[in-house]
Amino acid sequence: MKKISLEMGSGGKIMRDFIDDYIVKIFSNPFLNELSDSALLPNKIGFTTDSYVVDPIFFPGGDIGSLSVNGTVNDLIVSGVKPEFLSLSLIIEEGLELNTVIRILKSVKEAADKAHVSITTGDTKVVKQGQGDKIFINTAGVGSLFARPSLKKIKPGDTIITTGTLGEHSLAIMLAREEFGIEAEVKSDCAPLNFLLPLWKKGALWMRDITRGGLATVLSELSEKLPFSVIIEEEKIPLSQPVQAASELLGIDPLYLACEGRALLVVEKEKTESAVKEIRKNKNGETAEVIGRVDDKLGRPGELLLSTLSGGLRLLEPLTSELLPRIC
């Protein structure tokens, strides 16, 4: 008999197969079947939901409260939706200190204010000690459609842009758990991506936030939907020194590390320069880079290829196993 594994929540191929084989099969409808970060509903409404089980609940650069706001807000933004309202549901383990809950709630409030959204409804449940792990949070987000993403408009020559360096969130969680004996000055990139909304009307054709599964998984999912290949250049991928050093030490490919305040964009070739300038105006976009392009000459349709530092081409595939559970 099959049982649930950690990989089913990793954001990689096993999770996608689980969703396709069971969730979509049982609940199939036109809104769900798009499998986008947010459902685009009638009357130009965007709707999304996410649950947060991060461990530890406090980490350098954020906590489960700020994460629960930014993660849901960003899912709306990369779907072309202007975030407006959030729900907040708490599952709290008996025995958790009230001051800890208050600290988290204040963090939720601060993050919501920064993202210009209101907490308008919610729920609270308490489970017996030992039946949970401190606190879990679910948030759902609603907003109005700002612009509709268009995969059909993507053509060869259009560029791939990352809004910043990769992997800080995964590394921050890793260090906070003190399991690997590594010390480094690194903070999670957890932040709202509201500054990207105007890009939808300035050349952006597609966006995704770089969460579970990392850059390689996100772009693999994109390339599978295109009649072209996607090429990214290793030398142009921005990595901070701590992420690069820790990845080499632990034998982890940083292309599969998660972020919580970074996004990937496909932008019309002619508008790439102005888009990068616009992104870099924001503090959270200062390290934005053009890292690749859509191509109709190299590779096969649907492939994601990495142009390596040594001059070769490497086929990238979605994450298949769980690198680091409970990072969000």
C-alpha positions in Angstrom: 0.0 0.0 0.0 1.4 3.4 -1.0 2.0 5.9 1.8 2.6 9.6 1.9 6.3 10.6 1.7 8.1 13.9 2.3 8.8 14.2 -1.4 5.1 14.6 -2.0 5.4 18.1 -0.5 8.8 19.0 -2.0 7.6 21.1 -5.0 9.4 18.7 -7.3 8.3 16.0 -9.8 6.9 13.6 -7.1 4.7 16.3 -5.8 3.5 17.2 -9.3 2.7 13.6 -10.0 0.7 13.4 -6.8 -1.3 16.5 -7.7 -1.9 15.3 -11.3 -2.8 11.8 -10.3 -5.0 12.5 -7.4 -5.9 16.1 -6.7 -6.6 17.1 -10.3 -8.2 13.8 -11.1 -10.7 14.1 -8.3 -11.5 17.8 -8.4 -10.9 18.5 -12.1 -12.3 21.9 -13.3 -11.1 24.6 -15.6 -9.7 26.8 -12.8 -7.8 24.1 -11.0 -6.5 22.4 -14.1 -4.4 25.4 -15.0 -2.2 24.5 -11.9 -1.0 28.1 -11.7 0.1 29.8 -8.4 -3.3 31.4 -8.2 -6.7 30.5 -9.7 -8.0 33.2 -12.0 -11.8 33.3 -11.4 -14.7 35.1 -13.1 -15.1 38.8 -12.6 -11.3 39.3 -12.7 -10.7 37.8 -9.2 -7.5 36.0 -8.3 -7.5 33.5 -5.4 -4.8 31.4 -3.8 -4.0 29.6 -0.6 -1.0 28.1 1.1 0.0 26.4 4.4 3.2 27.0 6.3 4.9 24.5 8.5 8.5 25.9 8.5 10.9 24.6 11.1 12.2 26.5 13.0 9.4 29.0 13.3 11.9 31.9 13.7 14.9 32.1 11.4 17.4 34.8 10.2 15.5 37.3 8.1 11.9 36.2 9.0 9.6 33.8 10.8 6.5 31.7 10.1 4.3 34.9 10.4 6.0 37.0 7.8 6.5 33.9 5.6 2.8 33.2 5.6 2.0 36.6 4.3 4.7 37.0 1.8 4.3 33.6 0.3 0.6 34.0 -0.4 1.0 37.6 -1.6 3.8 36.6 -4.0 1.7 33.8 -5.4 -0.9 36.4 -6.4 1.6 38.8 -7.8 3.3 36.3 -10.1 -0.1 35.4 -11.4 -0.8 38.9 -12.5 -3.1 39.7 -9.5 -3.0 42.7 -7.2 -3.2 41.3 -3.6 -5.9 42.9 -1.4 -7.2 40.6 1.3 -5.9 37.6 3.3 -7.3 35.0 5.6 -5.3 33.8 8.6 -5.8 30.4 10.1 -3.7 29.1 13.0 -3.2 25.5 14.3 -1.5 25.9 17.6 0.0 23.1 19.7 -1.1 23.1 23.4 1.7 24.5 25.6 3.2 27.0 23.2 3.9 30.2 25.0 1.4 33.0 24.5 4.2 35.5 24.0 5.4 33.4 21.0 2.0 33.5 19.4 1.8 37.3 20.0 5.2 37.8 18.4 4.1 35.8 15.4 0.8 37.8 15.1 2.7 41.1 15.2 5.0 39.8 12.5 1.9 38.9 10.4 0.6 42.4 10.9 3.9 44.1 9.9 4.3 41.9 6.8 0.7 42.6 5.8 1.2 46.3 6.1 4.3 46.2 3.9 2.5 44.2 1.3 -0.6 46.5 1.4 -3.1 43.8 2.3 -5.6 43.4 5.1 -6.3 40.3 7.2 -10.0 40.0 7.0 -11.0 36.6 8.3 -9.5 33.5 9.8 -9.7 30.6 12.3 -7.9 29.3 15.3 -7.6 25.7 16.4 -5.5 24.2 19.3 -4.3 20.6 19.3 -3.0 18.5 22.2 0.7 18.7 23.0 2.5 16.2 20.8 -0.1 16.3 18.1 1.4 19.3 16.3 4.7 21.1 16.2 4.4 24.5 17.9 2.3 26.3 15.2 1.1 25.8 11.6 -0.4 28.7 9.6 -2.7 28.7 6.5 -3.3 31.9 4.6 -5.6 32.4 1.6 -5.3 35.5 -0.6 -7.8 37.3 -2.8 -7.1 40.2 -5.3 -8.1 41.8 -8.5 -6.6 40.8 -11.9 -4.0 43.3 -13.0 -2.8 41.5 -16.1 -3.1 38.0 -17.5 0.0 35.9 -18.0 0.4 34.7 -21.6 2.6 31.7 -22.4 1.3 31.8 -26.0 3.1 35.2 -26.6 6.5 33.8 -25.5 8.8 33.6 -28.5 12.5 32.8 -29.2 14.8 35.6 -28.0 12.6 36.6 -25.1 14.7 36.7 -21.9 14.7 35.0 -18.5 15.3 37.4 -15.6 15.9 36.5 -11.9 15.1 39.3 -9.5 18.0 38.5 -7.3 20.5 36.0 -5.8 19.3 32.4 -5.2 19.0 30.2 -2.2 19.3 32.5 0.9 16.0 31.2 2.3 17.0 27.5 2.2 20.4 28.3 3.6 19.0 30.4 6.4 16.7 27.6 7.5 19.6 25.1 7.2 21.7 27.2 9.5 18.9 27.9 12.0 18.5 24.1 12.5 22.2 23.8 13.4 22.3 20.3 11.8 25.3 20.8 9.5 27.9 22.5 11.7 28.1 25.5 9.3 28.3 29.1 10.3 27.6 32.0 7.9 26.1 35.4 7.9 23.0 34.9 5.8 19.4 35.9 6.1 16.3 34.6 4.3 15.2 36.7 1.3 11.6 36.5 2.6 9.9 39.6 1.2 6.8 40.7 -0.8 7.2 41.2 -4.6 4.7 44.0 -5.0 7.2 46.0 -7.0 6.9 43.5 -9.8 3.2 44.3 -10.6 4.0 47.2 -13.0 6.2 44.9 -15.0 3.1 43.0 -16.2 2.4 46.0 -18.4 6.0 46.7 -19.3 7.0 43.6 -21.2 6.6 40.7 -18.7 4.8 37.7 -20.2 5.2 35.2 -17.3 6.4 35.1 -13.7 6.9 32.6 -10.9 8.4 32.9 -7.5 11.4 30.7 -6.8 10.1 28.6 -4.0 10.2 24.8 -3.4 12.3 23.0 -6.1 14.3 26.1 -6.8 15.1 27.8 -10.1 15.7 24.6 -12.0 12.3 23.1 -11.1 10.4 26.3 -11.8 12.0 26.8 -15.3 11.6 23.1 -16.1 7.9 23.4 -15.6 7.9 26.5 -17.8 9.9 24.9 -20.6 7.6 21.8 -20.7 4.8 24.1 -21.7 6.7 25.8 -24.5 7.3 24.7 -28.1 10.9 25.9 -27.6 13.8 25.2 -25.4 15.0 27.5 -22.5 18.7 28.2 -22.1 20.2 29.6 -18.9 23.9 30.6 -18.5 25.7 29.4 -15.4 28.0 32.4 -15.3 25.1 34.8 -15.1 23.2 33.2 -12.3 23.7 35.4 -9.2 24.7 33.6 -6.0 25.9 35.1 -2.8 29.2 34.0 -1.4 27.6 32.1 1.6 25.2 30.2 -0.6 28.0 29.3 -3.1 30.3 28.2 -0.3 27.7 26.2 1.6 26.5 24.5 -1.6 30.0 23.4 -2.5 30.7 22.2 1.0 27.4 20.2 1.3 27.4 19.0 -2.3 24.0 20.8 -3.0 23.1 22.2 -6.4 22.1 25.9 -5.7 19.8 25.8 -8.7 17.4 23.6 -6.6 17.5 25.8 -3.4 14.3 27.7 -2.5 13.8 31.5 -2.2 10.9 33.3 -0.6 11.4 36.8 -2.0 12.7 36.1 -5.5 11.0 35.6 -8.9 11.7 34.5 -12.4 10.3 36.5 -15.3 10.1 36.0 -19.0 10.3 39.4 -20.7 10.0 40.5 -24.3 13.4 40.8 -25.8 12.9 44.4 -26.8 11.9 45.4 -23.2 14.5 43.5 -21.3 16.9 46.4 -20.5 14.2 48.7 -19.2 12.7 45.8 -17.2 16.0 45.1 -15.5 16.4 48.8 -14.6 12.9 48.9 -13.2 13.5 45.8 -11.0 16.9 47.1 -9.7 15.3 50.2 -8.4 13.8 48.2 -5.6 15.9 47.0 -2.6 14.8 43.4 -3.2 15.7 43.6 -6.9 19.2 45.2 -6.7 20.9 42.0 -7.8 18.6 41.2 -10.7 20.2 39.6 -13.7 19.3 38.4 -17.2 20.3 34.7 -16.9 19.0 33.2 -20.1 16.6 33.1 -23.1 14.0 31.2 -25.0 15.6 29.5 -27.9 14.5 27.7 -31.1 18.0 26.5 -32.3 19.7 24.7 -29.4 18.1 21.7 -27.7 14.6 20.3 -28.2 11.2 21.8 -27.5 10.4 21.6 -23.8 14.0 21.2 -22.7 15.8 23.3 -20.0 19.5 23.6 -20.7 22.3 25.0 -18.7 25.2 26.6 -20.6 28.0 25.7 -18.2 31.2 27.6 -17.3 33.2 24.9 -19.1 31.3 25.6 -22.4 29.0 22.6 -22.5 25.3 22.1 -22.2 23.7 20.3 -19.3 20.1 19.2 -19.3 18.3 20.3 -16.2 15.3 18.4 -14.8 12.8 19.0 -12.0 13.7 18.2 -8.4 12.9 14.5 -7.7 13.7 14.2 -4.0 13.3 16.3 -0.9 16.5 18.4 -0.3 15.3 20.1 2.9 11.8 19.4 4.3 9.7 22.1 6.0 11.4 25.2 4.5 8.0 27.0 4.2 
